[in-house]
Amino acid sequence: MRKFELPPMNIQRPRIIEHHAIPIRGPRRGGKYFDTWEEAHAALLERAHKRVTVCERTLVEARQFIVKVEAMRKGGK
């Protein structure tokens, strides 16, 4: 029986681990096994979309910080 697992997120090399036998140990770090490659791929895609959302939010906060720092130089609050 084949099972598929998602390893920790890696931007350079996204991957899905394929197990050809029922794994003895549980998935790493609270992960989950998937019965089909398509299910694992959908979960990986969802994880990637969440990461984009988090990174975009961080970028907005960094840009706001830059604006505040520039305002300090001009004598503003």
PQR file of N, CA, C, O and H, with PARSE charges and radii, in Angstrom:
ATOM      1  N   MET A   1       0.840  -1.175   0.000 -0.4000 1.5000
ATOM      2  CA  MET A   1       0.000   0.000   0.000 -0.0000 2.0000
ATOM      3  C   MET A   1       0.890   1.246   0.000  0.5500 1.7000
ATOM      4  O   MET A   1       1.794   1.371   0.827 -0.5500 1.4000
ATOM      5  N   ARG A   2       0.632   2.151  -0.919 -0.4000 1.5000
ATOM      6  CA  ARG A   2       1.427   3.380  -1.007 -0.0000 2.0000
ATOM      7  C   ARG A   2       0.746   4.479  -0.211  0.5500 1.7000
ATOM      8  O   ARG A   2      -0.478   4.604  -0.202 -0.5500 1.4000
ATOM      9  H   ARG A   2      -0.102   2.050  -1.591  0.4000 1.0000
ATOM     10  N   LYS A   3       1.574   5.270   0.458 -0.4000 1.5000
ATOM     11  CA  LYS A   3       1.115   6.447   1.187 -0.0000 2.0000
ATOM     12  C   LYS A   3       2.016   7.602   0.803  0.5500 1.7000
ATOM     13  O   LYS A   3       3.180   7.401   0.457 -0.5500 1.4000
ATOM     14  H   LYS A   3       2.569   5.169   0.451  0.4000 1.0000
ATOM     15  N   PHE A   4       1.484   8.810   0.863 -0.4000 1.5000
ATOM     16  CA  PHE A   4       2.225  10.006   0.495 -0.0000 2.0000
ATOM     17  C   PHE A   4       2.272  10.947   1.690  0.5500 1.7000
ATOM     18  O   PHE A   4       1.302  11.066   2.438 -0.5500 1.4000
ATOM     19  H   PHE A   4       0.538   8.973   1.145  0.4000 1.0000
ATOM     20  N   GLU A   5       3.409  11.615   1.863 -0.4000 1.5000
ATOM     21  CA  GLU A   5       3.625  12.498   3.007 -0.0000 2.0000
ATOM     22  C   GLU A   5       4.257  13.798   2.530  0.5500 1.7000
ATOM     23  O   GLU A   5       5.049  13.807   1.588 -0.5500 1.4000
ATOM     24  H   GLU A   5       4.198  11.519   1.255  0.4000 1.0000
ATOM     25  N   LEU A   6       3.897  14.904   3.195 -0.4000 1.5000
ATOM     26  CA  LEU A   6       4.504  16.200   2.903 -0.0000 2.0000
ATOM     27  C   LEU A   6       5.599  16.463   3.929  0.5500 1.7000
ATOM     28  O   LEU A   6       5.327  16.453   5.130 -0.5500 1.4000
ATOM     29  H   LEU A   6       3.253  14.897   3.961  0.4000 1.0000
ATOM     30  N   PRO A   7       6.823  16.697   3.485 -0.5600 1.5000
ATOM     31  CA  PRO A   7       7.887  17.059   4.423  0.2800 2.0000
ATOM     32  C   PRO A   7       7.741  18.528   4.811  0.5500 1.7000
ATOM     33  O   PRO A   7       6.873  19.217   4.275 -0.5500 1.4000
ATOM     34  N   PRO A   8       8.576  19.026   5.739 -0.5600 1.5000
ATOM     35  CA  PRO A   8       8.536  20.455   6.056  0.2800 2.0000
ATOM     36  C   PRO A   8       8.726  21.294   4.786  0.5500 1.7000
ATOM     37  O   PRO A   8       9.410  20.878   3.851 -0.5500 1.4000
ATOM     38  N   MET A   9       8.118  22.461   4.771 -0.4000 1.5000
ATOM     39  CA  MET A   9       8.138  23.320   3.584 -0.0000 2.0000
ATOM     40  C   MET A   9       9.556  23.702   3.192  0.5500 1.7000
ATOM     41  O   MET A   9      10.363  24.089   4.037 -0.5500 1.4000
ATOM     42  H   MET A   9       7.562  22.799   5.530  0.4000 1.0000
ATOM     43  N   ASN A  10       9.850  23.591   1.903 -0.4000 1.5000
ATOM     44  CA  ASN A  10      11.148  23.972   1.366 -0.0000 2.0000
ATOM     45  C   ASN A  10      10.891  24.695   0.041  0.5500 1.7000
ATOM     46  O   ASN A  10      10.384  24.098  -0.909 -0.5500 1.4000
ATOM     47  H   ASN A  10       9.194  23.277   1.217  0.4000 1.0000
ATOM     48  N   ILE A  11      11.234  25.952  -0.012 -0.4000 1.5000
ATOM     49  CA  ILE A  11      10.957  26.767  -1.197 -0.0000 2.0000
ATOM     50  C   ILE A  11      11.746  26.283  -2.413  0.5500 1.7000
ATOM     51  O   ILE A  11      11.204  26.222  -3.517 -0.5500 1.4000
ATOM     52  H   ILE A  11      11.646  26.436   0.760  0.4000 1.0000
ATOM     53  N   GLN A  12      13.012  25.941  -2.221 -0.4000 1.5000
ATOM     54  CA  GLN A  12      13.851  25.572  -3.357 -0.0000 2.0000
ATOM     55  C   GLN A  12      13.422  24.248  -3.987  0.5500 1.7000
ATOM     56  O   GLN A  12      13.548  24.067  -5.199 -0.5500 1.4000
ATOM     57  H   GLN A  12      13.453  25.991  -1.325  0.4000 1.0000
ATOM     58  N   ARG A  13      12.922  23.333  -3.182 -0.4000 1.5000
ATOM     59  CA  ARG A  13      12.615  22.013  -3.720 -0.0000 2.0000
ATOM     60  C   ARG A  13      11.346  21.442  -3.078  0.5500 1.7000
ATOM     61  O   ARG A  13      11.435  20.629  -2.158 -0.5500 1.4000
ATOM     62  H   ARG A  13      12.819  23.480  -2.198  0.4000 1.0000
ATOM     63  N   PRO A  14      10.172  21.857  -3.551 -0.5600 1.5000
ATOM     64  CA  PRO A  14       8.953  21.266  -2.994  0.2800 2.0000
ATOM     65  C   PRO A  14       8.883  19.796  -3.392  0.5500 1.7000
ATOM     66  O   PRO A  14       9.246  19.425  -4.508 -0.5500 1.4000
ATOM     67  N   ARG A  15       8.414  18.970  -2.470 -0.4000 1.5000
ATOM     68  CA  ARG A  15       8.360  17.549  -2.808 -0.0000 2.0000
ATOM     69  C   ARG A  15       7.289  16.837  -2.008  0.5500 1.7000
ATOM     70  O   ARG A  15       6.809  17.332  -0.988 -0.5500 1.4000
ATOM     71  H   ARG A  15       8.119  19.271  -1.564  0.4000 1.0000
ATOM     72  N   ILE A  16       6.931  15.673  -2.491 -0.4000 1.5000
ATOM     73  CA  ILE A  16       5.994  14.776  -1.833 -0.0000 2.0000
ATOM     74  C   ILE A  16       6.736  13.460  -1.654  0.5500 1.7000
ATOM     75  O   ILE A  16       7.255  12.902  -2.620 -0.5500 1.4000
ATOM     76  H   ILE A  16       7.320  15.270  -3.319  0.4000 1.0000
ATOM     77  N   ILE A  17       6.788  12.962  -0.426 -0.4000 1.5000
ATOM     78  CA  ILE A  17       7.498  11.714  -0.142 -0.0000 2.0000
ATOM     79  C   ILE A  17       6.541  10.549  -0.365  0.5500 1.7000
ATOM     80  O   ILE A  17       5.425  10.544   0.153 -0.5500 1.4000
ATOM     81  H   ILE A  17       6.366  13.415   0.359  0.4000 1.0000
ATOM     82  N   GLU A  18       6.981   9.572  -1.131 -0.4000 1.5000
ATOM     83  CA  GLU A  18       6.166   8.400  -1.413 -0.0000 2.0000
ATOM     84  C   GLU A  18       6.693   7.211  -0.612  0.5500 1.7000
ATOM     85  O   GLU A  18       7.871   6.865  -0.701 -0.5500 1.4000
ATOM     86  H   GLU A  18       7.888   9.576  -1.552  0.4000 1.0000
ATOM     87  N   HIS A  19       5.809   6.590   0.169 -0.4000 1.5000
ATOM     88  CA  HIS A  19       6.155   5.393   0.936 -0.0000 2.0000
ATOM     89  C   HIS A  19       5.502   4.200   0.236  0.5500 1.7000
ATOM     90  O   HIS A  19       4.308   4.227  -0.061 -0.5500 1.4000
ATOM     91  H   HIS A  19       4.852   6.872   0.241  0.4000 1.0000
ATOM     92  N   HIS A  20       6.280   3.167  -0.021 -0.4000 1.5000
ATOM     93  CA  HIS A  20       5.736   2.004  -0.723 -0.0000 2.0000
ATOM     94  C   HIS A  20       5.178   0.951   0.220  0.5500 1.7000
ATOM     95  O   HIS A  20       4.540  -0.002  -0.227 -0.5500 1.4000
ATOM     96  H   HIS A  20       7.250   3.145   0.221  0.4000 1.0000
ATOM     97  N   ALA A  21       5.407   1.109   1.503 -0.4000 1.5000
ATOM     98  CA  ALA A  21       4.837   0.213   2.507 -0.0000 2.0000
ATOM     99  C   ALA A  21       4.253   1.084   3.606  0.5500 1.7000
ATOM    100  O   ALA A  21       4.543   2.278   3.672 -0.5500 1.4000
ATOM    101  H   ALA A  21       5.925   1.883   1.866  0.4000 1.0000
ATOM    102  N   ILE A  22       3.453   0.512   4.449 -0.4000 1.5000
ATOM    103  CA  ILE A  22       2.877   1.279   5.542 -0.0000 2.0000
ATOM    104  C   ILE A  22       4.022   1.686   6.472  0.5500 1.7000
ATOM    105  O   ILE A  22       4.721   0.820   6.997 -0.5500 1.4000
ATOM    106  H   ILE A  22       3.217  -0.458   4.396  0.4000 1.0000
ATOM    107  N   PRO A  23       4.223   2.973   6.681 -0.5600 1.5000
ATOM    108  CA  PRO A  23       5.324   3.429   7.530  0.2800 2.0000
ATOM    109  C   PRO A  23       5.165   2.951   8.971  0.5500 1.7000
ATOM    110  O   PRO A  23       4.054   2.903   9.500 -0.5500 1.4000
ATOM    111  N   ILE A  24       6.278   2.602   9.594 -0.4000 1.5000
ATOM    112  CA  ILE A  24       6.261   2.154  10.986 -0.0000 2.0000
ATOM    113  C   ILE A  24       6.041   3.352  11.899  0.5500 1.7000
ATOM    114  O   ILE A  24       5.239   3.302  12.832 -0.5500 1.4000
ATOM    115  H   ILE A  24       7.180   2.641   9.164  0.4000 1.0000
ATOM    116  N   ARG A  25       6.767   4.430  11.616 -0.4000 1.5000
ATOM    117  CA  ARG A  25       6.627   5.644  12.419 -0.0000 2.0000
ATOM    118  C   ARG A  25       5.539   6.526  11.834  0.5500 1.7000
ATOM    119  O   ARG A  25       5.201   6.436  10.654 -0.5500 1.4000
ATOM    120  H   ARG A  25       7.418   4.471  10.859  0.4000 1.0000
ATOM    121  N   GLY A  26       5.000   7.383  12.694 -0.4000 1.5000
ATOM    122  CA  GLY A  26       4.012   8.355  12.229 -0.0000 2.0000
ATOM    123  C   GLY A  26       4.688   9.436  11.419  0.5500 1.7000
ATOM    124  O   GLY A  26       5.916   9.505  11.395 -0.5500 1.4000
ATOM    125  H   GLY A  26       5.275   7.456  13.653  0.4000 1.0000
ATOM    126  N   PRO A  27       3.929  10.275  10.761 -0.5600 1.5000
ATOM    127  CA  PRO A  27       4.514  11.369   9.989  0.2800 2.0000
ATOM    128  C   PRO A  27       5.278  12.328  10.893  0.5500 1.7000
ATOM    129  O   PRO A  27       4.960  12.477  12.073 -0.5500 1.4000
ATOM    130  N   ARG A  28       6.293  12.976  10.321 -0.4000 1.5000
ATOM    131  CA  ARG A  28       7.112  13.912  11.077 -0.0000 2.0000
ATOM    132  C   ARG A  28       6.345  15.180  11.407  0.5500 1.7000
ATOM    133  O   ARG A  28       5.559  15.673  10.599 -0.5500 1.4000
ATOM    134  H   ARG A  28       6.551  12.855   9.362  0.4000 1.0000
ATOM    135  N   ARG A  29       6.582  15.701  12.601 -0.4000 1.5000
ATOM    136  CA  ARG A  29       6.062  17.003  13.046 -0.0000 2.0000
ATOM    137  C   ARG A  29       4.558  17.155  12.846  0.5500 1.7000
ATOM    138  O   ARG A  29       4.101  18.178  12.336 -0.5500 1.4000
ATOM    139  H   ARG A  29       7.221  15.301  13.257  0.4000 1.0000
ATOM    140  N   GLY A  30       3.811  16.176  13.230 -0.4000 1.5000
ATOM    141  CA  GLY A  30       2.361  16.300  13.164 -0.0000 2.0000
ATOM    142  C   GLY A  30       1.806  16.318  11.758  0.5500 1.7000
ATOM    143  O   GLY A  30       0.698  16.804  11.530 -0.5500 1.4000
ATOM    144  H   GLY A  30       4.182  15.345  13.644  0.4000 1.0000
ATOM    145  N   GLY A  31       2.564  15.794  10.815 -0.4000 1.5000
ATOM    146  CA  GLY A  31       2.098  15.751   9.430 -0.0000 2.0000
ATOM    147  C   GLY A  31       0.977  14.751   9.237  0.5500 1.7000
ATOM    148  O   GLY A  31       0.423  14.222  10.201 -0.5500 1.4000
ATOM    149  H   GLY A  31       3.464  15.399  11.000  0.4000 1.0000
ATOM    150  N   LYS A  32       0.659  14.504   8.013 -0.4000 1.5000
ATOM    151  CA  LYS A  32      -0.441  13.609   7.703 -0.0000 2.0000
ATOM    152  C   LYS A  32      -0.081  12.796   6.471  0.5500 1.7000
ATOM    153  O   LYS A  32       0.584  13.291   5.561 -0.5500 1.4000
ATOM    154  H   LYS A  32       1.109  14.933   7.230  0.4000 1.0000
ATOM    155  N   TYR A  33      -0.521  11.559   6.450 -0.4000 1.5000
ATOM    156  CA  TYR A  33      -0.343  10.726   5.260 -0.0000 2.0000
ATOM    157  C   TYR A  33      -1.553  10.869   4.356  0.5500 1.7000
ATOM    158  O   TYR A  33      -2.683  11.003   4.827 -0.5500 1.4000
ATOM    159  H   TYR A  33      -1.062  11.158   7.189  0.4000 1.0000
ATOM    160  N   PHE A  34      -1.309  10.840   3.068 -0.4000 1.5000
ATOM    161  CA  PHE A  34      -2.383  10.930   2.076 -0.0000 2.0000
ATOM    162  C   PHE A  34      -2.438   9.633   1.285  0.5500 1.7000
ATOM    163  O   PHE A  34      -1.409   9.001   1.045 -0.5500 1.4000
ATOM    164  H   PHE A  34      -0.392  10.731   2.686  0.4000 1.0000
ATOM    165  N   ASP A  35      -3.621   9.246   0.888 -0.4000 1.5000
ATOM    166  CA  ASP A  35      -3.785   7.991   0.159 -0.0000 2.0000
ATOM    167  C   ASP A  35      -3.413   8.119  -1.312  0.5500 1.7000
ATOM    168  O   ASP A  35      -2.977   7.147  -1.929 -0.5500 1.4000
ATOM    169  H   ASP A  35      -4.456   9.760   1.084  0.4000 1.0000
ATOM    170  N   THR A  36      -3.583   9.304  -1.874 -0.4000 1.5000
ATOM    171  CA  THR A  36      -3.261   9.492  -3.292 -0.0000 2.0000
ATOM    172  C   THR A  36      -2.306  10.660  -3.462  0.5500 1.7000
ATOM    173  O   THR A  36      -2.216  11.547  -2.614 -0.5500 1.4000
ATOM    174  H   THR A  36      -3.937  10.093  -1.373  0.4000 1.0000
ATOM    175  N   TRP A  37      -1.596  10.637  -4.583 -0.4000 1.5000
ATOM    176  CA  TRP A  37      -0.668  11.720  -4.894 -0.0000 2.0000
ATOM    177  C   TRP A  37      -1.438  13.020  -5.095  0.5500 1.7000
ATOM    178  O   TRP A  37      -0.956  14.091  -4.725 -0.5500 1.4000
ATOM    179  H   TRP A  37      -1.669   9.916  -5.273  0.4000 1.0000
ATOM    180  N   GLU A  38      -2.624  12.933  -5.677 -0.4000 1.5000
ATOM    181  CA  GLU A  38      -3.429  14.127  -5.946 -0.0000 2.0000
ATOM    182  C   GLU A  38      -3.829  14.829  -4.654  0.5500 1.7000
ATOM    183  O   GLU A  38      -3.819  16.058  -4.586 -0.5500 1.4000
ATOM    184  H   GLU A  38      -3.015  12.063  -5.978  0.4000 1.0000
ATOM    185  N   GLU A  39      -4.186  14.041  -3.612 -0.4000 1.5000
ATOM    186  CA  GLU A  39      -4.529  14.633  -2.315 -0.0000 2.0000
ATOM    187  C   GLU A  39      -3.317  15.332  -1.712  0.5500 1.7000
ATOM    188  O   GLU A  39      -3.430  16.438  -1.183 -0.5500 1.4000
ATOM    189  H   GLU A  39      -4.195  13.043  -3.668  0.4000 1.0000
ATOM    190  N   ALA A  40      -2.161  14.685  -1.792 -0.4000 1.5000
ATOM    191  CA  ALA A  40      -0.933  15.277  -1.255 -0.0000 2.0000
ATOM    192  C   ALA A  40      -0.576  16.547  -2.017  0.5500 1.7000
ATOM    193  O   ALA A  40      -0.155  17.535  -1.415 -0.5500 1.4000
ATOM    194  H   ALA A  40      -2.069  13.787  -2.221  0.4000 1.0000
ATOM    195  N   HIS A  41      -0.740  16.530  -3.329 -0.4000 1.5000
ATOM    196  CA  HIS A  41      -0.434  17.700  -4.150 -0.0000 2.0000
ATOM    197  C   HIS A  41      -1.365  18.858  -3.798  0.5500 1.7000
ATOM    198  O   HIS A  41      -0.918  20.002  -3.711 -0.5500 1.4000
ATOM    199  H   HIS A  41      -1.083  15.728  -3.818  0.4000 1.0000
ATOM    200  N   ALA A  42      -2.641  18.580  -3.596 -0.4000 1.5000
ATOM    201  CA  ALA A  42      -3.595  19.633  -3.234 -0.0000 2.0000
ATOM    202  C   ALA A  42      -3.221  20.243  -1.882  0.5500 1.7000
ATOM    203  O   ALA A  42      -3.314  21.457  -1.704 -0.5500 1.4000
ATOM    204  H   ALA A  42      -3.004  17.651  -3.667  0.4000 1.0000
ATOM    205  N   ALA A  43      -2.800  19.406  -0.932 -0.4000 1.5000
ATOM    206  CA  ALA A  43      -2.390  19.918   0.383 -0.0000 2.0000
ATOM    207  C   ALA A  43      -1.119  20.756   0.264  0.5500 1.7000
ATOM    208  O   ALA A  43      -0.992  21.783   0.931 -0.5500 1.4000
ATOM    209  H   ALA A  43      -2.724  18.419  -1.077  0.4000 1.0000
ATOM    210  N   LEU A  44      -0.186  20.331  -0.573 -0.4000 1.5000
ATOM    211  CA  LEU A  44       1.046  21.090  -0.781 -0.0000 2.0000
ATOM    212  C   LEU A  44       0.751  22.440  -1.434  0.5500 1.7000
ATOM    213  O   LEU A  44       1.345  23.454  -1.070 -0.5500 1.4000
ATOM    214  H   LEU A  44      -0.290  19.497  -1.115  0.4000 1.0000
ATOM    215  N   LEU A  45      -0.153  22.447  -2.384 -0.4000 1.5000
ATOM    216  CA  LEU A  45      -0.552  23.693  -3.044 -0.0000 2.0000
ATOM    217  C   LEU A  45      -1.229  24.644  -2.057  0.5500 1.7000
ATOM    218  O   LEU A  45      -0.976  25.849  -2.081 -0.5500 1.4000
ATOM    219  H   LEU A  45      -0.636  21.623  -2.680  0.4000 1.0000
ATOM    220  N   GLU A  46      -2.075  24.113  -1.202 -0.4000 1.5000
ATOM    221  CA  GLU A  46      -2.734  24.932  -0.184 -0.0000 2.0000
ATOM    222  C   GLU A  46      -1.698  25.520   0.779  0.5500 1.7000
ATOM    223  O   GLU A  46      -1.794  26.684   1.169 -0.5500 1.4000
ATOM    224  H   GLU A  46      -2.281  23.135  -1.183  0.4000 1.0000
ATOM    225  N   ARG A  47      -0.712  24.711   1.157 -0.4000 1.5000
ATOM    226  CA  ARG A  47       0.355  25.177   2.049 -0.0000 2.0000
ATOM    227  C   ARG A  47       1.138  26.311   1.391  0.5500 1.7000
ATOM    228  O   ARG A  47       1.501  27.283   2.054 -0.5500 1.4000
ATOM    229  H   ARG A  47      -0.634  23.765   0.841  0.4000 1.0000
ATOM    230  N   ALA A  48       1.397  26.191   0.099 -0.4000 1.5000
ATOM    231  CA  ALA A  48       2.135  27.226  -0.623 -0.0000 2.0000
ATOM    232  C   ALA A  48       1.333  28.532  -0.681  0.5500 1.7000
ATOM    233  O   ALA A  48       1.895  29.614  -0.513 -0.5500 1.4000
ATOM    234  H   ALA A  48       1.102  25.402  -0.440  0.4000 1.0000
ATOM    235  N   HIS A  49       0.028  28.432  -0.917 -0.4000 1.5000
ATOM    236  CA  HIS A  49      -0.819  29.636  -0.944 -0.0000 2.0000
ATOM    237  C   HIS A  49      -0.829  30.329   0.414  0.5500 1.7000
ATOM    238  O   HIS A  49      -0.792  31.557   0.483 -0.5500 1.4000
ATOM    239  H   HIS A  49      -0.429  27.553  -1.053  0.4000 1.0000
ATOM    240  N   LYS A  50      -0.877  29.549   1.498 -0.4000 1.5000
ATOM    241  CA  LYS A  50      -0.840  30.139   2.836 -0.0000 2.0000
ATOM    242  C   LYS A  50       0.477  30.855   3.071  0.5500 1.7000
ATOM    243  O   LYS A  50       0.511  31.923   3.684 -0.5500 1.4000
ATOM    244  H   LYS A  50      -0.907  28.551   1.442  0.4000 1.0000
ATOM    245  N   ARG A  51       1.556  30.272   2.587 -0.4000 1.5000
ATOM    246  CA  ARG A  51       2.873  30.900   2.774 -0.0000 2.0000
ATOM    247  C   ARG A  51       2.945  32.226   2.013  0.5500 1.7000
ATOM    248  O   ARG A  51       3.516  33.195   2.514 -0.5500 1.4000
ATOM    249  H   ARG A  51       1.528  29.405   2.089  0.4000 1.0000
ATOM    250  N   VAL A  52       2.374  32.277   0.817 -0.4000 1.5000
ATOM    251  CA  VAL A  52       2.342  33.523   0.043 -0.0000 2.0000
ATOM    252  C   VAL A  52       1.574  34.592   0.813  0.5500 1.7000
ATOM    253  O   VAL A  52       2.003  35.744   0.868 -0.5500 1.4000
ATOM    254  H   VAL A  52       1.910  31.490   0.410  0.4000 1.0000
ATOM    255  N   THR A  53       0.451  34.221   1.402 -0.4000 1.5000
ATOM    256  CA  THR A  53      -0.350  35.175   2.173 -0.0000 2.0000
ATOM    257  C   THR A  53       0.446  35.735   3.341  0.5500 1.7000
ATOM    258  O   THR A  53       0.433  36.943   3.581 -0.5500 1.4000
ATOM    259  H   THR A  53       0.102  33.285   1.357  0.4000 1.0000
ATOM    260  N   VAL A  54       1.138  34.866   4.068 -0.4000 1.5000
ATOM    261  CA  VAL A  54       1.941  35.305   5.211 -0.0000 2.0000
ATOM    262  C   VAL A  54       3.075  36.223   4.752  0.5500 1.7000
ATOM    263  O   VAL A  54       3.337  37.249   5.380 -0.5500 1.4000
ATOM    264  H   VAL A  54       1.148  33.886   3.873  0.4000 1.0000
ATOM    265  N   CYS A  55       3.739  35.861   3.671 -0.4000 1.5000
ATOM    266  CA  CYS A  55       4.851  36.681   3.168 -0.0000 2.0000
ATOM    267  C   CYS A  55       4.372  38.037   2.672  0.5500 1.7000
ATOM    268  O   CYS A  55       5.049  39.044   2.876 -0.5500 1.4000
ATOM    269  H   CYS A  55       3.526  35.027   3.161  0.4000 1.0000
ATOM    270  N   GLU A  56       3.209  38.074   2.020 -0.4000 1.5000
ATOM    271  CA  GLU A  56       2.666  39.353   1.563 -0.0000 2.0000
ATOM    272  C   GLU A  56       2.326  40.253   2.753  0.5500 1.7000
ATOM    273  O   GLU A  56       2.552  41.462   2.700 -0.5500 1.4000
ATOM    274  H   GLU A  56       2.659  37.255   1.855  0.4000 1.0000
ATOM    275  N   ARG A  57       1.789  39.675   3.815 -0.4000 1.5000
ATOM    276  CA  ARG A  57       1.464  40.444   5.010 -0.0000 2.0000
ATOM    277  C   ARG A  57       2.739  41.008   5.643  0.5500 1.7000
ATOM    278  O   ARG A  57       2.774  42.160   6.074 -0.5500 1.4000
ATOM    279  H   ARG A  57       1.606  38.693   3.858  0.4000 1.0000
ATOM    280  N   THR A  58       3.778  40.182   5.692 -0.4000 1.5000
ATOM    281  CA  THR A  58       5.060  40.631   6.239 -0.0000 2.0000
ATOM    282  C   THR A  58       5.643  41.764   5.405  0.5500 1.7000
ATOM    283  O   THR A  58       6.204  42.713   5.952 -0.5500 1.4000
ATOM    284  H   THR A  58       3.749  39.246   5.342  0.4000 1.0000
ATOM    285  N   LEU A  59       5.515  41.668   4.089 -0.4000 1.5000
ATOM    286  CA  LEU A  59       6.015  42.714   3.198 -0.0000 2.0000
ATOM    287  C   LEU A  59       5.287  44.031   3.429  0.5500 1.7000
ATOM    288  O   LEU A  59       5.916  45.090   3.445 -0.5500 1.4000
ATOM    289  H   LEU A  59       5.060  40.897   3.644  0.4000 1.0000
ATOM    290  N   VAL A  60       3.976  43.978   3.606 -0.4000 1.5000
ATOM    291  CA  VAL A  60       3.201  45.193   3.878 -0.0000 2.0000
ATOM    292  C   VAL A  60       3.666  45.837   5.186  0.5500 1.7000
ATOM    293  O   VAL A  60       3.825  47.055   5.261 -0.5500 1.4000
ATOM    294  H   VAL A  60       3.466  43.118   3.593  0.4000 1.0000
ATOM    295  N   GLU A  61       3.884  45.009   6.217 -0.4000 1.5000
ATOM    296  CA  GLU A  61       4.350  45.550   7.496 -0.0000 2.0000
ATOM    297  C   GLU A  61       5.736  46.179   7.355  0.5500 1.7000
ATOM    298  O   GLU A  61       6.006  47.216   7.960 -0.5500 1.4000
ATOM    299  H   GLU A  61       3.755  44.020   6.155  0.4000 1.0000
ATOM    300  N   ALA A  62       6.609  45.566   6.569 -0.4000 1.5000
ATOM    301  CA  ALA A  62       7.951  46.116   6.368 -0.0000 2.0000
ATOM    302  C   ALA A  62       7.886  47.443   5.628  0.5500 1.7000
ATOM    303  O   ALA A  62       8.632  48.367   5.954 -0.5500 1.4000
ATOM    304  H   ALA A  62       6.390  44.723   6.078  0.4000 1.0000
ATOM    305  N   ARG A  63       7.011  47.555   4.644 -0.4000 1.5000
ATOM    306  CA  ARG A  63       6.873  48.825   3.914 -0.0000 2.0000
ATOM    307  C   ARG A  63       6.330  49.922   4.825  0.5500 1.7000
ATOM    308  O   ARG A  63       6.753  51.073   4.726 -0.5500 1.4000
ATOM    309  H   ARG A  63       6.404  46.805   4.379  0.4000 1.0000
ATOM    310  N   GLN A  64       5.396  49.576   5.712 -0.4000 1.5000
ATOM    311  CA  GLN A  64       4.879  50.556   6.660 -0.0000 2.0000
ATOM    312  C   GLN A  64       5.976  51.016   7.611  0.5500 1.7000
ATOM    313  O   GLN A  64       6.026  52.189   7.981 -0.5500 1.4000
ATOM    314  H   GLN A  64       5.052  48.640   5.793  0.4000 1.0000
ATOM    315  N   PHE A  65       6.849  50.108   8.004 -0.4000 1.5000
ATOM    316  CA  PHE A  65       7.957  50.459   8.880 -0.0000 2.0000
ATOM    317  C   PHE A  65       8.908  51.431   8.178  0.5500 1.7000
ATOM    318  O   PHE A  65       9.388  52.386   8.789 -0.5500 1.4000
ATOM    319  H   PHE A  65       6.809  49.155   7.703  0.4000 1.0000
ATOM    320  N   ILE A  66       9.175  51.186   6.903 -0.4000 1.5000
ATOM    321  CA  ILE A  66      10.038  52.089   6.128 -0.0000 2.0000
ATOM    322  C   ILE A  66       9.431  53.484   6.087  0.5500 1.7000
ATOM    323  O   ILE A  66      10.142  54.475   6.254 -0.5500 1.4000
ATOM    324  H   ILE A  66       8.785  50.410   6.407  0.4000 1.0000
ATOM    325  N   VAL A  67       8.130  53.569   5.867 -0.4000 1.5000
ATOM    326  CA  VAL A  67       7.461  54.875   5.819 -0.0000 2.0000
ATOM    327  C   VAL A  67       7.617  55.589   7.156  0.5500 1.7000
ATOM    328  O   VAL A  67       7.872  56.793   7.177 -0.5500 1.4000
ATOM    329  H   VAL A  67       7.552  52.764   5.731  0.4000 1.0000
ATOM    330  N   LYS A  68       7.471  54.878   8.270 -0.4000 1.5000
ATOM    331  CA  LYS A  68       7.623  55.489   9.590 -0.0000 2.0000
ATOM    332  C   LYS A  68       9.055  55.975   9.821  0.5500 1.7000
ATOM    333  O   LYS A  68       9.268  57.046  10.390 -0.5500 1.4000
ATOM    334  H   LYS A  68       7.264  53.900   8.253  0.4000 1.0000
ATOM    335  N   VAL A  69      10.028  55.186   9.380 -0.4000 1.5000
ATOM    336  CA  VAL A  69      11.430  55.575   9.541 -0.0000 2.0000
ATOM    337  C   VAL A  69      11.734  56.807   8.700  0.5500 1.7000
ATOM    338  O   VAL A  69      12.420  57.710   9.179 -0.5500 1.4000
ATOM    339  H   VAL A  69       9.855  54.316   8.918  0.4000 1.0000
ATOM    340  N   GLU A  70      11.252  56.875   7.469 -0.4000 1.5000
ATOM    341  CA  GLU A  70      11.459  58.043   6.637 -0.0000 2.0000
ATOM    342  C   GLU A  70      10.785  59.280   7.222  0.5500 1.7000
ATOM    343  O   GLU A  70      11.310  60.388   7.107 -0.5500 1.4000
ATOM    344  H   GLU A  70      10.695  56.141   7.080  0.4000 1.0000
ATOM    345  N   ALA A  71       9.626  59.097   7.849 -0.4000 1.5000
ATOM    346  CA  ALA A  71       8.920  60.228   8.473 -0.0000 2.0000
ATOM    347  C   ALA A  71       9.721  60.774   9.643  0.5500 1.7000
ATOM    348  O   ALA A  71       9.693  61.977   9.906 -0.5500 1.4000
ATOM    349  H   ALA A  71       9.199  58.197   7.942  0.4000 1.0000
ATOM    350  N   MET A  72      10.432  59.908  10.345 -0.4000 1.5000
ATOM    351  CA  MET A  72      11.275  60.368  11.454 -0.0000 2.0000
ATOM    352  C   MET A  72      12.363  61.303  10.943  0.5500 1.7000
ATOM    353  O   MET A  72      12.673  62.307  11.584 -0.5500 1.4000
ATOM    354  H   MET A  72      10.455  58.931  10.131  0.4000 1.0000
ATOM    355  N   ARG A  73      12.938  60.978   9.800 -0.4000 1.5000
ATOM    356  CA  ARG A  73      14.022  61.786   9.238 -0.0000 2.0000
ATOM    357  C   ARG A  73      13.507  63.167   8.852  0.5500 1.7000
ATOM    358  O   ARG A  73      14.237  64.152   8.961 -0.5500 1.4000
ATOM    359  H   ARG A  73      12.686  60.163   9.279  0.4000 1.0000
ATOM    360  N   LYS A  74      12.286  63.247   8.411 -0.4000 1.5000
ATOM    361  CA  LYS A  74      11.734  64.513   7.971 -0.0000 2.0000
ATOM    362  C   LYS A  74      11.207  65.339   9.143  0.5500 1.7000
ATOM    363  O   LYS A  74      10.730  66.457   8.951 -0.5500 1.4000
ATOM    364  H   LYS A  74      11.693  62.447   8.322  0.4000 1.0000
ATOM    365  N   GLY A  75      11.292  64.797  10.342 -0.4000 1.5000
ATOM    366  CA  GLY A  75      10.824  65.537  11.514 -0.0000 2.0000
ATOM    367  C   GLY A  75       9.375  65.273  11.859  0.5500 1.7000
ATOM    368  O   GLY A  75       8.825  65.950  12.728 -0.5500 1.4000
ATOM    369  H   GLY A  75      11.680  63.888  10.498  0.4000 1.0000
ATOM    370  N   GLY A  76       8.740  64.319  11.212 -0.4000 1.5000
ATOM    371  CA  GLY A  76       7.352  63.980  11.534 -0.0000 2.0000
ATOM    372  C   GLY A  76       7.287  63.070  12.747  0.5500 1.7000
ATOM    373  O   GLY A  76       8.298  62.839  13.409 -0.5500 1.4000
ATOM    374  H   GLY A  76       9.187  63.770  10.506  0.4000 1.0000
ATOM    375  N   LYS A  77       6.117  62.560  13.035 -0.4000 1.5000
ATOM    376  CA  LYS A  77       5.944  61.692  14.207 -0.0000 2.0000
ATOM    377  C   LYS A  77       6.469  60.306  13.943  0.5500 1.7000
ATOM    378  O   LYS A  77       6.405  59.444  14.820 -0.5500 1.4000
ATOM    379  H   LYS A  77       5.295  62.748  12.497  0.4000 1.0000
TER
END
